[in-house]
Amino acid sequence: MTKIRLQKFIRDSIGISRRAADDLIRDKKVKVNDNVAELGTVIDSESDKVFLEGKELKADKELIYVALNKPAGYITSRTDPQQRRTIYKLLPDHFAHLFPVGRLDFYTEGLIILTNDGSLAFNLTHPKFEVEKEYEVLTDRVLAKEQVAQIEKGIKSEIINTSNAKVKILSTEHSHTLLRLTLHEGQNREIRKIFEVFNNKVLKLKRFRIKNLRLGSLDTGQWRLLTAEEVKDLT
């Protein structure tokens, strides 16, 4: 018999925070066996059946960790009403149950981690852990020194509010700026909104690093399993 709190079971099954799991229970979207679940429920993960909106959730026995180099033109989702390509088209069918750790928008390239380890996903995405993500950014205007300082200090505007960041200018050619930007937040379209504050459009955006994991030589559209050492470095 394996006793576990229902919130943790849901988190580990679908890769959401415990608070989000609480919301699902509070909204009466979760059943344990034939009964609507309540907050604070403890289940036997081996004998009880948990259903989310009628679909049974199952905790995987084997934890899997995949690094994917996402191309532009794919969404970070299993399905899309607009019939756009999803990152799951780049993965074998037996990885269809994995969930992405954070998201990259349709036009953004680079490193995505997919896993069935809800605890790891939570630790890499919750703001309180301040996990660094590093990006290469190409903009359509030269970035002024005072704008760099503003980004590093944190932006407060009608468009977006951010905390401190790290900026490294790589080159400024043909009125463009190529730079490395390191953040520890995960706001929706955060980088594009940062440069929108300066009327500076992002032409290309690619994520190269999540915490200690780097994209390395992984080709665009390709995936690989993480090593045990890499997983340990992410925890």
Salt bridges, closest charged atoms under 4 A:
ASP12 OD2 - LYS8 NZ 2.70
ASP12 OD1 - ARG11 NE 3.37
ASP23 OD1 - ARG26 NH1 2.76
GLU53 OE2 - LYS29 NZ 3.88
ASP80 OD2 - ARG84 NE 2.89
ASP105 OD2 - ARG189 NH1 3.58
ASP105 OD2 - ARG192 NE 2.80
GLU132 OE2 - LYS166 NZ 2.92
GLU132 OE1 - ARG209 NH2 2.98
GLU134 OE2 - ARG180 NH1 3.25
GLU134 OE1 - ARG209 NE 2.88
GLU134 OE1 - ARG214 NH1 3.53
GLU136 OE1 - ARG180 NE 3.34
GLU230 OE2 - ARG224 NH2 2.78
